[in-house]
Amino acid sequence: MPRPGTPDFEPRDSCANLPDAERALLQRADAWPQYPSLSDLSHEALQQLTRDQGMDFAVALLYNRLLRQPHNAAFFAKVLESRQRPSEVRSRSVTLAFCPGAYYREIVKNGADGRILRQAAEPYVQQAVLIPTGSSATVSENGAFLCDWLLQRPNDEQIVLASLSKGSSDIKAALAHVNAEEAFRNVRGWINVSGVLAGLPIFNWLLRRPVMCAAYRLLFWLRGMNFQVVPNLRWGAGEPLDFPLRLPRQMRMLTVVGFPLGHHFGHPLLRKNRHRMASWGPNDGLMLLWDSCNAPGVVYPVWGADHFMRPGGDSRPLAASLAGILVEELAGHA
């Protein structure tokens, strides 16, 4: 596989041609002498790089270093290949169970119920279902609910979890639950899409501004949304998500995260959030890219996509490729 940043390297999952400016940015990141591998980077180094070279360059460098890791590069190549040769494997024993994001009932149009991924996975699995977690419950409440839900599944059912945004926080909480070992006994994989695993700095920013916070509380109340999700997802030491993520031995994890430049953002609020969070380093408009890059397992970066995987192209082909590859690999290790 060509190294990221070379003229033959195509970072968009849609395989469309990159604009010259973006290609030049990736080439510059590839040639950057500092931090030659992901292990050489740190959150503090990325913050300094953002201050010195700008957010776009920090995003490109992190993207490049992420794909210098052999296991990430190999999976990236496999996804590109699968676009040309879709998997034909269908597992009659695998259930894809989606853990939705916050407010998936109140704001249907944001896709937090995972309908795109669930529909894309249907050709490869026995069934694709939605886990009915609390739309605005805390991570600990949903973590306990998820454990109970898994404990009620048939003993011979093999499960692949999928999650978006806060849904990943709920799974992390479930993995730390006292019943986690028994609950996750048949969970063999986890597709973590833009998953919030360490909290959202943008909520720290908001909660430090009383007037703006009061306005958002009113807006949430008018829309029937519980504001408690915001303080529950604060980022940093001592906050609700400040505990280690531990996976069962049989459970593979695939993290999918967007790497947007400034002009890629599809939603004006995410574009504003990007600047509000600039002091924390590269972000997707809601969370820090650094937090996703350090998730266990494989990390698949989507160039040009924001937190909600927009506007990085049609996300349905990517979702189908990821579901097909994961089911094929699980079937091969059955």
C-alpha positions as CSV (number, residue, x, y, z in Angstrom):
1,M,0.0,0.0,0.0
2,P,1.5,3.4,-0.9
3,R,2.4,5.6,2.0
4,P,-0.2,8.3,3.0
5,G,0.5,11.6,1.3
6,T,2.2,10.2,-1.9
7,P,0.5,11.1,-5.2
8,D,-0.9,7.6,-5.6
9,F,-2.5,7.6,-2.1
10,E,-6.2,8.2,-2.1
11,P,-7.5,9.1,1.4
12,R,-11.2,9.6,0.6
13,D,-13.2,6.4,1.3
14,S,-15.3,7.3,-1.8
15,C,-12.1,7.1,-3.9
16,A,-12.9,10.6,-5.5
17,N,-10.1,12.8,-6.6
18,L,-8.8,15.1,-3.9
19,P,-8.5,18.9,-4.5
20,D,-5.0,19.9,-5.2
21,A,-4.8,21.9,-1.9
22,E,-5.8,18.9,0.2
23,R,-3.4,16.6,-1.6
24,A,-0.6,19.1,-1.0
25,L,-1.5,19.3,2.6
26,L,-1.3,15.6,3.0
27,Q,2.0,15.5,1.2
28,R,3.4,18.2,3.5
29,A,2.2,16.2,6.5
30,D,3.9,13.0,5.1
31,A,7.2,14.8,4.8
32,W,7.0,16.5,8.2
33,P,10.1,15.4,10.1
34,Q,8.7,15.5,13.6
35,Y,6.6,12.8,15.2
36,P,7.3,10.1,12.6
37,S,4.8,7.7,14.1
38,L,1.6,7.9,16.1
39,S,3.5,6.7,19.2
40,D,5.7,9.8,19.0
41,L,2.7,12.1,19.2
42,S,0.9,13.2,22.4
43,H,-2.1,15.3,23.1
44,E,0.1,18.2,24.2
45,A,2.2,17.9,21.0
46,L,-0.9,18.1,18.8
47,Q,-2.1,21.2,20.8
48,Q,1.3,22.9,20.1
49,L,1.2,21.8,16.5
50,T,-2.3,23.4,16.1
51,R,-1.0,26.6,17.6
52,D,2.1,26.7,15.4
53,Q,0.9,25.3,12.1
54,G,-2.9,25.6,12.2
55,M,-5.7,23.1,12.8
56,D,-5.8,21.8,9.2
57,F,-2.2,20.8,9.3
58,A,-2.6,19.1,12.7
59,V,-5.6,17.1,11.3
60,A,-3.6,16.0,8.2
61,L,-0.5,15.0,10.3
62,L,-2.6,12.9,12.7
63,Y,-4.4,11.3,9.8
64,N,-1.1,10.5,8.2
65,R,0.5,9.1,11.3
66,L,-2.6,7.0,12.1
67,L,-2.3,5.3,8.7
68,R,1.4,4.6,9.2
69,Q,0.4,2.0,11.7
70,P,0.5,-1.3,9.8
71,H,-2.8,-2.7,11.2
72,N,-4.7,0.5,10.4
73,A,-3.1,0.7,6.9
74,A,-3.9,-2.9,6.2
75,F,-7.6,-2.5,7.1
76,F,-7.8,0.8,5.1
77,A,-6.6,-1.1,2.1
78,K,-9.1,-3.9,2.7
79,V,-12.0,-1.4,2.8
80,L,-10.8,0.1,-0.6
81,E,-10.6,-3.4,-2.0
82,S,-14.1,-4.3,-0.7
83,R,-15.6,-1.5,-2.8
84,Q,-14.5,-3.4,-5.9
85,R,-15.3,-6.8,-4.5
86,P,-18.1,-6.7,-1.9
87,S,-18.2,-9.5,0.6
88,E,-20.6,-12.4,-0.2
89,V,-20.4,-13.8,3.3
90,R,-23.7,-13.8,5.2
91,S,-23.8,-15.0,8.8
92,R,-27.0,-16.6,9.9
93,S,-25.9,-16.5,13.5
94,V,-24.8,-12.9,13.9
95,T,-27.0,-10.1,15.1
96,L,-25.9,-6.5,14.6
97,A,-27.2,-4.6,17.6
98,F,-27.0,-0.8,17.4
99,C,-26.6,1.4,20.5
100,P,-28.0,4.8,19.5
101,G,-26.7,8.3,20.2
102,A,-28.2,10.9,22.4
103,Y,-31.6,12.3,21.6
104,Y,-32.2,9.7,18.8
105,R,-35.9,9.8,19.5
106,E,-36.2,13.6,19.7
107,I,-34.0,14.5,16.7
108,V,-34.8,11.7,14.2
109,K,-33.1,13.5,11.3
110,N,-29.6,13.4,12.8
111,G,-29.4,9.6,12.1
112,A,-28.4,8.7,15.7
113,D,-30.6,5.7,15.6
114,G,-28.1,4.1,13.2
115,R,-30.6,3.3,10.4
116,I,-27.9,3.8,7.7
117,L,-25.5,1.3,9.3
118,R,-28.3,-1.1,10.2
119,Q,-29.7,-1.1,6.6
120,A,-26.2,-1.6,5.2
121,A,-25.5,-4.5,7.4
122,E,-28.8,-6.4,6.6
123,P,-27.3,-8.4,3.7
124,Y,-24.6,-9.8,5.9
125,V,-26.3,-10.7,9.2
126,Q,-29.2,-12.6,10.5
127,Q,-30.8,-9.4,11.8
128,A,-30.0,-5.8,12.6
129,V,-31.7,-4.4,15.6
130,L,-31.9,-1.2,17.6
131,I,-31.1,-1.4,21.4
132,P,-33.8,0.9,23.0
133,T,-31.6,2.7,25.4
134,G,-32.7,6.0,27.1
135,S,-32.6,8.8,24.6
136,S,-31.4,11.2,27.2
137,A,-30.3,8.9,30.0
138,T,-26.9,9.1,31.7
139,V,-24.1,6.8,30.5
140,S,-24.3,4.8,33.8
141,E,-28.1,4.3,33.4
142,N,-27.7,3.2,29.8
143,G,-24.7,1.1,30.6
144,A,-26.8,-0.9,33.2
145,F,-29.7,-1.1,30.7
146,L,-27.4,-2.5,28.0
147,C,-26.0,-5.2,30.3
148,D,-29.6,-6.2,31.1
149,W,-30.5,-6.3,27.4
150,L,-27.5,-8.4,26.5
151,L,-28.2,-10.9,29.4
152,Q,-31.7,-11.5,28.0
153,R,-30.3,-12.5,24.5
154,P,-30.2,-16.2,23.5
155,N,-27.1,-18.1,24.6
156,D,-26.3,-19.2,21.1
157,E,-26.6,-15.7,19.5
158,Q,-23.4,-14.1,18.3
159,I,-23.6,-10.3,18.6
160,V,-21.8,-7.4,16.9
161,L,-22.4,-4.1,18.6
162,A,-22.4,-0.8,16.7
163,S,-22.7,2.6,18.1
164,L,-22.6,6.3,17.2
165,S,-21.4,9.2,19.4
166,K,-22.9,8.9,22.9
167,G,-23.9,5.3,22.2
168,S,-20.2,4.4,22.5
169,S,-20.2,6.1,25.9
170,D,-23.0,3.8,27.0
171,I,-21.2,0.7,25.8
172,K,-18.0,1.8,27.6
173,A,-20.1,2.2,30.8
174,A,-21.7,-1.3,30.2
175,L,-18.2,-2.8,29.9
176,A,-17.3,-1.4,33.3
177,H,-20.6,-2.8,34.9
178,V,-20.5,-5.4,37.6
179,N,-22.3,-7.8,35.2
180,A,-20.2,-7.1,32.1
181,E,-18.4,-10.4,31.9
182,E,-21.6,-12.4,31.7
183,A,-23.4,-9.8,29.6
184,F,-20.8,-9.6,26.9
185,R,-20.1,-13.3,26.7
186,N,-21.5,-13.5,23.1
187,V,-20.4,-10.1,21.9
188,R,-17.7,-10.7,19.3
189,G,-17.3,-7.2,17.7
190,W,-17.9,-3.5,18.1
191,I,-18.2,-1.0,15.3
192,N,-17.6,2.4,17.1
193,V,-18.5,5.3,14.8
194,S,-17.5,8.8,16.0
195,G,-17.7,7.3,19.5
196,V,-17.5,9.5,22.6
197,L,-15.1,7.5,24.8
198,A,-13.5,10.3,26.9
199,G,-16.1,13.1,26.9
200,L,-16.7,16.2,24.8
201,P,-14.6,19.3,25.5
202,I,-17.3,21.5,23.8
203,F,-19.6,20.8,26.8
204,N,-16.9,22.0,29.2
205,W,-16.7,25.1,27.1
206,L,-20.5,25.6,27.2
207,L,-20.9,24.9,31.0
208,R,-18.4,27.7,31.7
209,R,-20.7,30.2,30.1
210,P,-23.8,30.7,32.3
211,V,-25.8,32.9,30.0
212,M,-25.3,30.6,27.0
213,C,-25.9,27.5,29.1
214,A,-29.2,28.9,30.4
215,A,-30.3,29.5,26.8
216,Y,-29.5,26.0,25.8
217,R,-31.3,24.6,28.8
218,L,-34.4,26.5,27.7
219,L,-34.0,25.3,24.1
220,F,-33.7,21.7,25.3
221,W,-36.8,22.1,27.5
222,L,-38.8,23.4,24.6
223,R,-37.8,20.4,22.5
224,G,-38.5,17.9,25.2
225,M,-34.8,17.0,25.6
226,N,-33.1,16.3,28.9
227,F,-30.2,18.7,29.5
228,Q,-28.5,16.2,31.9
229,V,-26.6,14.6,28.9
230,V,-24.4,17.7,28.7
231,P,-22.8,17.7,32.1
232,N,-22.7,13.9,32.0
233,L,-20.4,14.1,28.9
234,R,-17.8,16.6,30.2
235,W,-14.2,15.9,29.2
236,G,-11.3,15.6,31.6
237,A,-9.9,14.1,34.7
238,G,-12.6,13.1,37.3
239,E,-15.4,13.4,34.8
240,P,-18.0,10.6,34.2
241,L,-16.1,9.0,31.4
242,D,-12.7,9.2,33.1
243,F,-12.2,5.4,33.5
244,P,-10.3,2.8,31.4
245,L,-12.0,1.0,28.5
246,R,-11.4,-2.7,28.8
247,L,-12.6,-5.2,26.2
248,P,-13.3,-8.9,26.7
249,R,-10.8,-11.1,25.0
250,Q,-13.2,-12.3,22.3
251,M,-14.4,-8.8,21.4
252,R,-12.8,-7.0,18.4
253,M,-13.2,-3.2,18.1
254,L,-13.3,-1.1,15.0
255,T,-13.3,2.7,15.4
256,V,-14.5,4.9,12.5
257,V,-13.7,8.6,12.9
258,G,-14.0,11.6,10.6
259,F,-11.0,13.8,9.8
260,P,-12.5,17.2,8.6
261,L,-10.6,20.3,7.5
262,G,-12.2,23.7,8.1
263,H,-14.2,23.7,4.9
264,H,-15.6,20.2,5.2
265,F,-18.1,20.8,8.0
266,G,-21.7,20.2,6.9
267,H,-23.3,21.9,9.9
268,P,-22.7,25.5,10.9
269,L,-22.7,24.7,14.6
270,L,-20.0,22.0,14.2
271,R,-17.9,24.6,12.3
272,K,-18.2,27.0,15.2
273,N,-17.5,24.3,17.7
274,R,-14.3,23.5,15.8
275,H,-12.9,27.0,16.5
276,R,-14.3,27.0,20.1
277,M,-12.3,23.8,20.8
278,A,-9.1,24.9,19.0
279,S,-7.1,25.1,22.2
280,W,-7.7,21.4,22.8
281,G,-6.3,20.4,19.3
282,P,-7.7,18.6,16.2
283,N,-11.4,17.8,16.5
284,D,-14.5,16.8,14.5
285,G,-16.7,19.6,15.8
286,L,-17.7,17.7,19.0
287,M,-14.8,15.5,20.2
288,L,-11.1,15.3,20.0
289,L,-9.6,13.2,17.3
290,W,-6.8,12.2,19.6
291,D,-9.2,10.3,21.9
292,S,-10.4,8.2,19.0
293,C,-6.9,7.5,17.7
294,N,-6.0,5.8,21.0
295,A,-9.0,3.4,21.0
296,P,-8.1,-0.3,21.1
297,G,-8.2,-2.3,17.9
298,V,-8.3,-0.9,14.4
299,V,-9.0,2.8,13.7
300,Y,-10.4,3.7,10.3
301,P,-10.2,7.4,9.4
302,V,-12.6,9.0,7.0
303,W,-11.1,12.0,5.3
304,G,-13.4,15.0,5.0
305,A,-16.1,13.8,7.3
306,D,-17.3,15.6,10.5
307,H,-18.6,14.1,13.7
308,F,-21.8,12.9,12.0
309,M,-19.9,11.5,9.0
310,R,-21.0,14.4,6.8
311,P,-20.1,15.7,4.2
312,G,-17.5,13.0,3.6
313,G,-19.5,11.5,0.7
314,D,-22.3,8.9,0.8
315,S,-21.8,6.9,4.0
316,R,-23.8,3.9,2.9
317,P,-21.1,2.2,0.8
318,L,-18.6,2.6,3.6
319,A,-21.1,1.2,6.1
320,A,-21.7,-1.8,3.9
321,S,-18.0,-2.4,3.5
322,L,-17.3,-2.2,7.2
323,A,-20.2,-4.6,8.0
324,G,-19.3,-7.0,5.3
325,I,-15.6,-7.2,6.3
326,L,-16.3,-7.6,10.0
327,V,-18.8,-10.4,9.5
328,E,-16.5,-12.1,7.0
329,E,-13.6,-12.0,9.5
330,L,-15.8,-13.2,12.4
331,A,-17.1,-16.0,10.3
332,G,-13.5,-17.0,9.5
333,H,-12.7,-17.2,13.2
334,A,-15.8,-19.0,14.2
